[in-house]
Amino acid sequence: MNRRSFLKWLHWLSAGLILYFFLVEPEDDVQGALAKADALSTHAGMGVLLALVTALWLGMYVRKGLAGRPGPKLPAWGKRFHELSHKVLQIGVPIMVATGAFAGLAAPFAIRAFDWFQITPGIGGKGLHNFAEEVHEIVFNGLLIVIAAHIIFHVGRHFLLKDNALRIMVPRVLHKYL
């Protein structure tokens, strides 16, 4: 598998994980302490998976830069937005992961990823943990805005400019659907 194909799979894996975090809040609509602990355990485990994907992707970005080029059909503003949005995502996702890790480390209770292995010591304070959770949620919500703009931009260029932007971003097995 070449670098570009690997990045496509990382792209869609991280998109799926972020969609999971958008759809499933660890403590919303969950009754009982055990159910909340299970929800947080799953959230933490998915966070560890996203951290691994993010570390791989960030390492590749730091080593070789952006893989995608803006494309010749984009106007000047589109080329600037393309580069800026990708750089913001390359930095924003690791920041979001880091704030989640800090929220977990600041927790006054131990957190187990997928109820399988402990990832935090459980020695933080409640006030610091609540603050870290708020920061994590604000960063996540800001990242969702950037992701929405990113999606609108690429879907728009695919259909308005007809430059096959979506075909470029999906794995080859899905090309027949675009």
Contact map, one row per residue, 1 for C-alpha under 8 A:
1110110000000000000000000000000000000000000000000000000000000000000000000000000000000000000000000000000000000000000000000000000000000000000000000000000000000000000000000000000000
1111110000000000000000000000000000000000000000000000000000000000000000000000000000000000000000000000000000000000000000000000000000000000000000000000000000000000000000000000000000
1111111000000000000000000000000000000000000000000000000000000000000000000000000000000000000000000000000000000000000000000000000000000000000000000000000000000000000000000000000000
0111111100000000000000000000000000000000000000000000000000000000001000000000000000000000000000000000000000000000000000000000000000000000000000000000000000000000000000000000000000
1111111110000000000000000000000000000000000000000000000000000000000000000000000000000000000000000000000000000000000000000000000000000000000000000000000000000000000000000010000000
1111111111000000000000000000000000000000000000000000000000000000000000000000000000000000000000000000000000000000000000000000000000000000000000000000000000000000000000000000000000
0011111111100000000000000000000000000000000000000000000010000000000000000000000000000000000000000000000000000000000000000000000000000000000000000000000000000000000000000000000000
0001111111110000000000000000000000000000000000000000000000000000000000000000000000000000000000000000000000000000000000000000000000000000000000000000000000000000000000001110000000
0000111111111000000000000000000000000000000000000000000000000000000000000000000000000000000000000000000000000000000000000000000000000000000000000000000000000000000000000110000000
0000011111111100000000000000000000000000000000000000100010000000000000000000000000000000000000000000000000000000000000000000000000000000000000000000000000000000000000000000000000
0000001111111110000000000000000000000000000000000000000000000000000000000000000000000000000000000000000000000000000000000000000000000000000000000000000000000000000000000000000000
0000000111111111000000000000000000000000000000000000000000000000000000000000000000000000000000000000000000000000000000000000000000000000000000000000000000000000000000000100000000
0000000011111111100000000000000000000000000000000000100000000000000000000000000000000000000000000000000000000000000000000000000000000000000000000000000000000000000000000000000000
0000000001111111110000000000000000000000000000000100110000000000000000000000000000000000000000000000000000000000000000000000000000000000000000000000000000000000000000000000000000
0000000000111111111000000000000000000000000000000000000000000000000000000000000000000000000000000000000000000000000000000000000000000000000000000000000000000000000000000000000000
0000000000011111111100000000000000000000000000000000000000000000000000000000000000000000000000000000000000000000000000000000000000000000000000000000000000000000000000000000000000
0000000000001111111110000000000000000000000001000100000000000000000000000000000000000000000000000000000000000000000000000000000000000000000000000000000000000000000000000000000000
0000000000000111111111000000000000000000000000000000000000000000000000000000000000000000000000000000000000000000000000000000000000000000000000000000000000000000000000000000000000
0000000000000011111111100000000000000000000000000000000000000000000000000000000000000000000000000000000000000000000000000000000000000000000000000000000000000000000000000000000000
0000000000000001111111110000000000000000000000000000000000000000000000000000000000000000000000000000000000000000000000000000000000000000000000000000000000000000000000000000000000
0000000000000000111111111000000000000000001000000000000000000000000000000000000000000000000000000000000000000000000000000000000000000000000000000000000000000000000000000000000000
0000000000000000011111111000000000000000000000000000000000000000000000000000000000000000000000000000000000000000000000000000000000000000000000000000000000000000000000000000000000
0000000000000000001111111000000000000000000000000000000000000000000000000000000000000000000000000000000000000000000000000000000000000000000000000000000000000000000000000000000000
0000000000000000000111111101000000000000000000000000000000000000000000000000000000000000000000000000000000000000000000000000000000000000000000000000000000000000000000000000000000
0000000000000000000011111111000000000000001000000000000000000000000000000000000000000000000000000000000000000000000000000000000000000000000000000000000000000000000000000000000000
0000000000000000000000011111000000010011011000000000000000000000000000000000000000000000000000000000000000000000000000000000000000000000000000000000000000000000000000000000000000
0000000000000000000000001111110000010011000000000000000000000000000000000000000000000000000000000000000000000000000000000000000000000000000000000000000000000000000000000000000000
0000000000000000000000011111110000000000000000000000000000000000000000000000000000000000000000000000000000000000000000000000000000000000000000000000000000000000000000000000000000
0000000000000000000000000011111000000000000000000000000000000000000000000000000000000000000000000000000000000000000000000000000000000000000000000000000000000000000000000000000000
0000000000000000000000000011111100110010000000000000000000000000000000000000000000000000000000000000000000000000000000000000000000000000000000000000000000000000000000000000000000
0000000000000000000000000000111110110000000000000000000000000000000000000000000000000000000000000000000000000000000000000000000000000000000000000000000000000000000000000000000000
0000000000000000000000000000011111110000000000000000000000000000000000000000000000000000000000000000000000000000000000000000000000000000000000000000000000000000000000000000000000
0000000000000000000000000000001111111000000000000000000000000000000000000000000000000000000000000000000000000000000000000000000000000000000000000000000000000000000000000000000000
0000000000000000000000000000000111111100000000000000000000000000000000000000000000000000000000000000000000000000000000000000000000000000000000000000000000000000000000000000000000
0000000000000000000000000000011111111110000000000000000000000000000000000000000000000000000000000000000000000000000000000000000000000000000000000000000000000000000000000000000000
0000000000000000000000000110011111111111000000000000000000000000000000000000000000000000000000000000000000000000000000000000000000000000000000000000000000000000000000000000000000
0000000000000000000000000000000011111111100000000000000000000000000000000000000000000000000000000000000000000000000000000000000000000000000000000000000000000000000000000000000000
0000000000000000000000000000000001111111110000000000000000000000000000000000000000000000000000000000000000000000011000000000000000000000000000000000000000000000000000000000000000
0000000000000000000000000110010000111111111000000000000000000000000000000000000000000000000000000000000000000000000000000000000000000000000000000000000000000000000000000000000000
0000000000000000000000000110000000011111111100000000000000000000000000000000000000000000000000000000000000000010000000000000000000000000000000000000000000000000000000000000000000
0000000000000000000000000000000000001111111110000000000000000000000000000000000000000000000000000000000000000011111000000000000000000000000000000000000000000000000000000000000000
0000000000000000000000000100000000000111111111000000000000000000000000000000000000000000000000000000000000000000111000000000000000000000000000000000000000000000000000000000000000
0000000000000000000010001100000000000011111111100000000000000000000000000000000000000000000000000000000000000000110000000000000000000000000000000000000000000000000000000000000000
0000000000000000000000000000000000000001111111110000000000000000000000000000000000000000000000000000000100000011110000000000000000000000000000000000000000000000000000000000000000
0000000000000000000000000000000000000000111111111000000000000000000000000000000000000000000000000000000000000001110000000000000000000000000000000000000000000000000000000000000000
0000000000000000100000000000000000000000011111111100000000000000000000000000000000000000000000000000000000000000110000000000000000000000000000000000000000000000000000000000000000
0000000000000000000000000000000000000000001111111110000000000000000000000000000000000000000000001001000000000000000000000000000000000000000000000000000000000000000000000000000000
0000000000000000000000000000000000000000000111111111000000000000000000000000000000000000000000000000000000000000100000000000000000000000000000000000000000000000000000000000000000
0000000000000000000000000000000000000000000011111111100000000000000000000000000000000000000000000000000000000000000000000000000000000000000000000000000000000000000000000000000000
0000000000000100100000000000000000000000000001111111110000000000000000000000000000000000000000001000000000000000000000000000000000000000000000000000000000000000000000000000000000
0000000000000000000000000000000000000000000000111111111000000000000000000000000000000000000001001000000000000000000000000000000000000000000000000000000000000000000000000000000000
0000000000000000000000000000000000000000000000011111111100000000000000000000000000000000000000000000000000000000000000000000000000000000000000000000000000000000000000000000000000
0000000001001100000000000000000000000000000000001111111110000000000000000000000000000000000000000000000000000000000000000000000000000000000000000000000000000000000000000000000000
0000000000000100000000000000000000000000000000000111111111000000000000000000000000000000000011000000000000000000000000000000000000000000000000000000000000000000000000000000000000
0000000000000000000000000000000000000000000000000011111111100000000000000000000000000000000001000000000000000000000000000000000000000000000000000000000000000000000000000000000000
0000000000000000000000000000000000000000000000000001111111110000000000000000000000000000000000000000000000000000000000000000000000000000000000000000000000000000000000000000000000
0000001001000000000000000000000000000000000000000000111111111000000000000000000000000000000000000000000000000000000000000000000000000000000000000000000000000000000000000000000000
0000000000000000000000000000000000000000000000000000011111111100000000000000000000000000011001000000000000000000000000000000000000000000000000000000000000000000000000000000000000
0000000000000000000000000000000000000000000000000000001111111110000000000000000000000000000000000000000000000000000000000000000000000000000000000000000000000000000000000000000000
0000000000000000000000000000000000000000000000000000000111111111100000000000000000000000000000000000000000000000000000000000000000000000000000000000000000000000000000000000000000
0000000000000000000000000000000000000000000000000000000011111111111000000000000000000000010000000000000000000000000000000000000000000000000000000000000000000000000000000000000000
0000000000000000000000000000000000000000000000000000000001111111100000000000000000000000000000000000000000000000000000000000000000000000000000000000000000000000000000000000000000
0000000000000000000000000000000000000000000000000000000000111111100000000000000000000000000000000000000000000000000000000000000000000000000000000000000000000000000000000000000000
0000000000000000000000000000000000000000000000000000000000011111111000000000000000000000000000000000000000000000000000000000000000000000000000000000000000000000000000000000000000
0000000000000000000000000000000000000000000000000000000000011111111000000000000000000000000000000000000000000000000000000000000000000000000000000000000000000000000000000000000000
0000000000000000000000000000000000000000000000000000000000001001111110000000000000000110000000000000000000000000000000000000000000000000000000000000000000000000000000000000000000
0001000000000000000000000000000000000000000000000000000000001001111110000000000000000000000000000000000000000000000000000000000000000000000000000000000000000000000000000000000000
0000000000000000000000000000000000000000000000000000000000000000011111000000000000000000000000000000000000000000000000000000000000000000000000000000000000000000000000000000000000
0000000000000000000000000000000000000000000000000000000000000000011111100000000000000000000000000000000000000000000000000000000000000000000000000000000000000000000000000000000000
0000000000000000000000000000000000000000000000000000000000000000000111110100011001100000000000000000000000000000000000000000000000000000000000000000000000000000000000000000000000
0000000000000000000000000000000000000000000000000000000000000000000011111100001000000000000000000000000000000000000000000000000000000000000000000000000000000000001000000000000000
0000000000000000000000000000000000000000000000000000000000000000000001111100000000000000000000000000000000000000000000000000000000000000000000000000000000000000000000000000000000
0000000000000000000000000000000000000000000000000000000000000000000000111110000000000000000000000000000000000000000000000000000000000000000000000000000000000000101000000000000000
0000000000000000000000000000000000000000000000000000000000000000000001111111111000000000000000000000000000000000000000000000000000000000000000000000000000001000100000000000000000
0000000000000000000000000000000000000000000000000000000000000000000000001111111000000000000000000000000000000000000000000000000000000000000000000000000000000000000000000000000000
0000000000000000000000000000000000000000000000000000000000000000000000000111111100000000000000000000000000000000000000000000000000000000000000000000000000000000000000000000000000
0000000000000000000000000000000000000000000000000000000000000000000000000111111110000000000000000000000000000000000000000000000000000000000000000000000000000000000000000000000000
0000000000000000000000000000000000000000000000000000000000000000000001000111111111000000000000000000000000000000000000000000000000000000000000000000000000000000000000000000000000
0000000000000000000000000000000000000000000000000000000000000000000001100111111111100000000000000000000000000000000000000000000000000000000000000000000000000000000000000000000000
0000000000000000000000000000000000000000000000000000000000000000000000000001111111110000000000000000000000000000000000000000000000000000000000000000000000000000000000000000000000
0000000000000000000000000000000000000000000000000000000000000000000000000000111111111000000000000000000000000000000000000000000000000000000000000000000000000000000000000000000000
0000000000000000000000000000000000000000000000000000000000000000000001000000011111111100000000000000000000000000000000000000000000000000000000000000000000000000000000000000000000
0000000000000000000000000000000000000000000000000000000000000000000001000000001111111110000000000000000000000000000000000000000000000000000000000000000000000000000000000000000000
0000000000000000000000000000000000000000000000000000000000000000000000000000000111111111000000000000000000000000000000000000000000000000000000000000000000000000000000000000000000
0000000000000000000000000000000000000000000000000000000000000000000000000000000011111111100000000000000000000000000000000000000000000000000000000100010000000000000000000000000000
0000000000000000000000000000000000000000000000000000000000000000010000000000000001111111110000000000000000000000000000000000000000000000000000000000000000000000000000000000000000
0000000000000000000000000000000000000000000000000000000000000000010000000000000000111111111000000000000000000000000000000000000000000000000000000000000000000000000000000000000000
0000000000000000000000000000000000000000000000000000000000000000000000000000000000011111111100000000000000000000000000000000000000000000000000000100000000000000000000000000000000
0000000000000000000000000000000000000000000000000000000000000000000000000000000000001111111110000000000000000000000000000000000000000000000000100110000000000000000000000000000000
0000000000000000000000000000000000000000000000000000000001001000000000000000000000000111111111000000000000000000000000000000000000000000000000000000000000000000000000000000000000
0000000000000000000000000000000000000000000000000000000001000000000000000000000000000011111111100000000000000000000000000000000000000000000000000000000000000000000000000000000000
0000000000000000000000000000000000000000000000000000000000000000000000000000000000000001111111110000000000000000000000000000000000000000000000100000000000000000000000000000000000
0000000000000000000000000000000000000000000000000000010000000000000000000000000000000000111111111000000000000000000000000000000000000000000000100000000000000000000000000000000000
0000000000000000000000000000000000000000000000000010011001000000000000000000000000000000011111111100000000000000000000000000000000000000000000000000000000000000000000000000000000
0000000000000000000000000000000000000000000000000000000000000000000000000000000000000000001111111110000000000000000000000000000000000000001000000000000000000000000000000000000000
0000000000000000000000000000000000000000000000000000000000000000000000000000000000000000000111111111000000000000000000000000000000000001001100100000000000000000000000000000000000
0000000000000000000000000000000000000000000000100110000000000000000000000000000000000000000011111111100000000000000000000000000000000000000000000000000000000000000000000000000000
0000000000000000000000000000000000000000000000000000000000000000000000000000000000000000000001111111110000000000000000000000000000000000000000000000000000000000000000000000000000
0000000000000000000000000000000000000000000000000000000000000000000000000000000000000000000000111111111000000000000000000000000000011011001000000000000000000000000000000000000000
0000000000000000000000000000000000000000000000100000000000000000000000000000000000000000000000011111111100000000000000000000000000011001000000000000000000000000000000000000000000
0000000000000000000000000000000000000000000000000000000000000000000000000000000000000000000000001111111110000000000000000000000000000000000000000000000000000000000000000000000000
0000000000000000000000000000000000000000000000000000000000000000000000000000000000000000000000000111111111000000000000000000000000010000000000000000000000000000000000000000000000
0000000000000000000000000000000000000000000000000000000000000000000000000000000000000000000000000011111111100000000000000000000011011001000000000000000000000000000000000000000000
0000000000000000000000000000000000000000000100000000000000000000000000000000000000000000000000000001111111100010000000010000000010000000000000000000000000000000000000000000000000
0000000000000000000000000000000000000000000000000000000000000000000000000000000000000000000000000000111111100000000000011111000000000000000000000000000000000000000000000000000000
0000000000000000000000000000000000000000000000000000000000000000000000000000000000000000000000000000011111110000000000000111110110010000000000000000000000000000000000000000000000
0000000000000000000000000000000000000000000000000000000000000000000000000000000000000000000000000000001111111100000000010111110110000000000000000000000000000000000000000000000000
0000000000000000000000000000000000000000000000000000000000000000000000000000000000000000000000000000000001111100000000000111110010000000000000000000000000000000000000000000000000
0000000000000000000000000000000000000000000000000000000000000000000000000000000000000000000000000000000000111110000000011111000000000000000000000000000000000000000000000000000000
0000000000000000000000000000000000000000000000000000000000000000000000000000000000000000000000000000000000111111000001111110000000000000000000000000000000000000000000000000000000
0000000000000000000000000000000000000001100100000000000000000000000000000000000000000000000000000000000100001111100001111100000000000000000000000000000000000000000000000000000000
0000000000000000000000000000000000000000100110000000000000000000000000000000000000000000000000000000000000000111111111110000000000000000000000000000000000000000000000000000000000
0000000000000000000000000000000000000000111111010000000000000000000000000000000000000000000000000000000000000011111111100000000000000000000000000000000000000000000000000000000000
0000000000000000000000000000000000000100111111000000000000000000000000000000000000000000000000000000000000000001111110000000000000000000000000000000000000000000000000000000000000
0000000000000000000000000000000000000100110000000000000000000000000000000000000000000000000000000000000000000001111111000000000000000000000000000000000000000000000000000000000000
0000000000000000000000000000000000000000000000000000000000000000000000000000000000000000000000000000000000000001111111000000000000000000000000000000000000000000000000000000000000
0000000000000000000000000000000000000000000000000000000000000000000000000000000000000000000000000000000000000001111111100000000000000000000000000000000000000000000000000000000000
0000000000000000000000000000000000000000000000000000000000000000000000000000000000000000000000000000000000000111101111111000000000000000000000000000000000000000000000000000000000
0000000000000000000000000000000000000000000000000000000000000000000000000000000000000000000000000000000000000111100011111000000000000000000000000000000000000000000000000000000000
0000000000000000000000000000000000000000000000000000000000000000000000000000000000000000000000000000000110101111000001111100000000000000000000000000000000000000000000000000000000
0000000000000000000000000000000000000000000000000000000000000000000000000000000000000000000000000000000010001110000001111110000000000000000000000000000000000000000000000000000000
0000000000000000000000000000000000000000000000000000000000000000000000000000000000000000000000000000000011111110000000011111000000000000000000000000000000000000000000000000000000
0000000000000000000000000000000000000000000000000000000000000000000000000000000000000000000000000000000011111100000000001111100000000000000000000000000000000000000000000000000000
0000000000000000000000000000000000000000000000000000000000000000000000000000000000000000000000000000000011111000000000000111110110000000000000000000000000000000000000000000000000
0000000000000000000000000000000000000000000000000000000000000000000000000000000000000000000000000000000001110000000000000011111110000000000000000000000000000000000000000000000000
0000000000000000000000000000000000000000000000000000000000000000000000000000000000000000000000000000000001110000000000000001111111000000000000000000000000000000000000000000000000
0000000000000000000000000000000000000000000000000000000000000000000000000000000000000000000000000000000000000000000000000000111111100000000000000000000000000000000000000000000000
0000000000000000000000000000000000000000000000000000000000000000000000000000000000000000000000000000000001100000000000000001111111110000000000000000000000000000000000000000000000
0000000000000000000000000000000000000000000000000000000000000000000000000000000000000000000000000000001101110000000000000001111111111000000000000000000000000000000000000000000000
0000000000000000000000000000000000000000000000000000000000000000000000000000000000000000000000000000001000000000000000000000011111111100000000000000000000000000000000000000000000
0000000000000000000000000000000000000000000000000000000000000000000000000000000000000000000000000000000000000000000000000000001111111110000000000000000000000000000000000000000000
0000000000000000000000000000000000000000000000000000000000000000000000000000000000000000000000000011011001000000000000000000000111111111000000000000000000000000000000000000000000
0000000000000000000000000000000000000000000000000000000000000000000000000000000000000000000000000011001000000000000000000000000011111111100000000000000000000000000000000000000000
0000000000000000000000000000000000000000000000000000000000000000000000000000000000000000000000000000000000000000000000000000000001111111110000000000000000000000000000000000000000
0000000000000000000000000000000000000000000000000000000000000000000000000000000000000000000000000010000000000000000000000000000000111111111000000000000000000000000000000000000000
0000000000000000000000000000000000000000000000000000000000000000000000000000000000000000000000010011001000000000000000000000000000011111111100000000000000000000000000000000000000
0000000000000000000000000000000000000000000000000000000000000000000000000000000000000000000000000000000000000000000000000000000000001111111110000000000000000000000000000000000000
0000000000000000000000000000000000000000000000000000000000000000000000000000000000000000000000000000000000000000000000000000000000000111111111000000000000000000000000000000000000
0000000000000000000000000000000000000000000000000000000000000000000000000000000000000000000000110010000000000000000000000000000000000011111111100000000000000000000000000000000000
0000000000000000000000000000000000000000000000000000000000000000000000000000000000000000000000010000000000000000000000000000000000000001111111110000000000000000000000000000000000
0000000000000000000000000000000000000000000000000000000000000000000000000000000000000000000000000000000000000000000000000000000000000000111111111000000000000000000000000000000000
0000000000000000000000000000000000000000000000000000000000000000000000000000000000000000000000000000000000000000000000000000000000000000011111111100000000000000000000000000000000
0000000000000000000000000000000000000000000000000000000000000000000000000000000000000000100110010000000000000000000000000000000000000000001111111110000000000000000000000000000000
0000000000000000000000000000000000000000000000000000000000000000000000000000000000000000000000000000000000000000000000000000000000000000000111111111000000000000000000000000000000
0000000000000000000000000000000000000000000000000000000000000000000000000000000000000000000000000000000000000000000000000000000000000000000011111111100000000000000000000000000000
0000000000000000000000000000000000000000000000000000000000000000000000000000000000001001100000000000000000000000000000000000000000000000000001111111110000000000000000000000000000
0000000000000000000000000000000000000000000000000000000000000000000000000000000000000000100000000000000000000000000000000000000000000000000000111111111000000000000000000000000000
0000000000000000000000000000000000000000000000000000000000000000000000000000000000000000000000000000000000000000000000000000000000000000000000011111111100000000000000000000000000
0000000000000000000000000000000000000000000000000000000000000000000000000000000000000000000000000000000000000000000000000000000000000000000000001111111110000000000000000000000000
0000000000000000000000000000000000000000000000000000000000000000000000000000000000001000000000000000000000000000000000000000000000000000000000000111111111000000000000000000000000
0000000000000000000000000000000000000000000000000000000000000000000000000000000000000000000000000000000000000000000000000000000000000000000000000011111111100000000000000000000000
0000000000000000000000000000000000000000000000000000000000000000000000000000000000000000000000000000000000000000000000000000000000000000000000000001111111110000000000000000000000
0000000000000000000000000000000000000000000000000000000000000000000000000000000000000000000000000000000000000000000000000000000000000000000000000000111111111000000000000000000000
0000000000000000000000000000000000000000000000000000000000000000000000000000000000000000000000000000000000000000000000000000000000000000000000000000011111111100000011000000000000
0000000000000000000000000000000000000000000000000000000000000000000000000000000000000000000000000000000000000000000000000000000000000000000000000000001111111110000011000000000000
0000000000000000000000000000000000000000000000000000000000000000000000000000000000000000000000000000000000000000000000000000000000000000000000000000000111111111100000000000000000
0000000000000000000000000000000000000000000000000000000000000000000000000100000000000000000000000000000000000000000000000000000000000000000000000000000011111111111010000000000000
0000000000000000000000000000000000000000000000000000000000000000000000000000000000000000000000000000000000000000000000000000000000000000000000000000000001111111111111000000000000
0000000000000000000000000000000000000000000000000000000000000000000000000000000000000000000000000000000000000000000000000000000000000000000000000000000000111111111100000000000000
0000000000000000000000000000000000000000000000000000000000000000000000000000000000000000000000000000000000000000000000000000000000000000000000000000000000011111110000000000000000
0000000000000000000000000000000000000000000000000000000000000000000000001100000000000000000000000000000000000000000000000000000000000000000000000000000000011111111000000000000000
0000000000000000000000000000000000000000000000000000000000000000000000000000000000000000000000000000000000000000000000000000000000000000000000000000000000001111111110000000000000
0000000000000000000000000000000000000000000000000000000000000000000000101000000000000000000000000000000000000000000000000000000000000000000000000000000000001110111110000000000000
0000000000000000000000000000000000000000000000000000000000000000000000000000000000000000000000000000000000000000000000000000000000000000000000000000000000000110011111110000000000
0000000000000000000000000000000000000000000000000000000000000000000000000000000000000000000000000000000000000000000000000000000000000000000000000000000001101100011111111000000000
0000000000000000000000000000000000000000000000000000000000000000000000000000000000000000000000000000000000000000000000000000000000000000000000000000000001100100000111111100000001
0000000000000000000000000000000000000000000000000000000000000000000000000000000000000000000000000000000000000000000000000000000000000000000000000000000000000000000111111111011001
0000000000000000000000000000000000000000000000000000000000000000000000000000000000000000000000000000000000000000000000000000000000000000000000000000000000000000000111111100000000
0000000100000000000000000000000000000000000000000000000000000000000000000000000000000000000000000000000000000000000000000000000000000000000000000000000000000000000011111110000000
0000000110010000000000000000000000000000000000000000000000000000000000000000000000000000000000000000000000000000000000000000000000000000000000000000000000000000000001111111011000
0000100110000000000000000000000000000000000000000000000000000000000000000000000000000000000000000000000000000000000000000000000000000000000000000000000000000000000000101111111000
0000000000000000000000000000000000000000000000000000000000000000000000000000000000000000000000000000000000000000000000000000000000000000000000000000000000000000000000100111111000
0000000000000000000000000000000000000000000000000000000000000000000000000000000000000000000000000000000000000000000000000000000000000000000000000000000000000000000000000011111100
0000000000000000000000000000000000000000000000000000000000000000000000000000000000000000000000000000000000000000000000000000000000000000000000000000000000000000000000100111111111
0000000000000000000000000000000000000000000000000000000000000000000000000000000000000000000000000000000000000000000000000000000000000000000000000000000000000000000000100111111111
0000000000000000000000000000000000000000000000000000000000000000000000000000000000000000000000000000000000000000000000000000000000000000000000000000000000000000000000000000111111
0000000000000000000000000000000000000000000000000000000000000000000000000000000000000000000000000000000000000000000000000000000000000000000000000000000000000000000000000000011111
0000000000000000000000000000000000000000000000000000000000000000000000000000000000000000000000000000000000000000000000000000000000000000000000000000000000000000000001100000011111
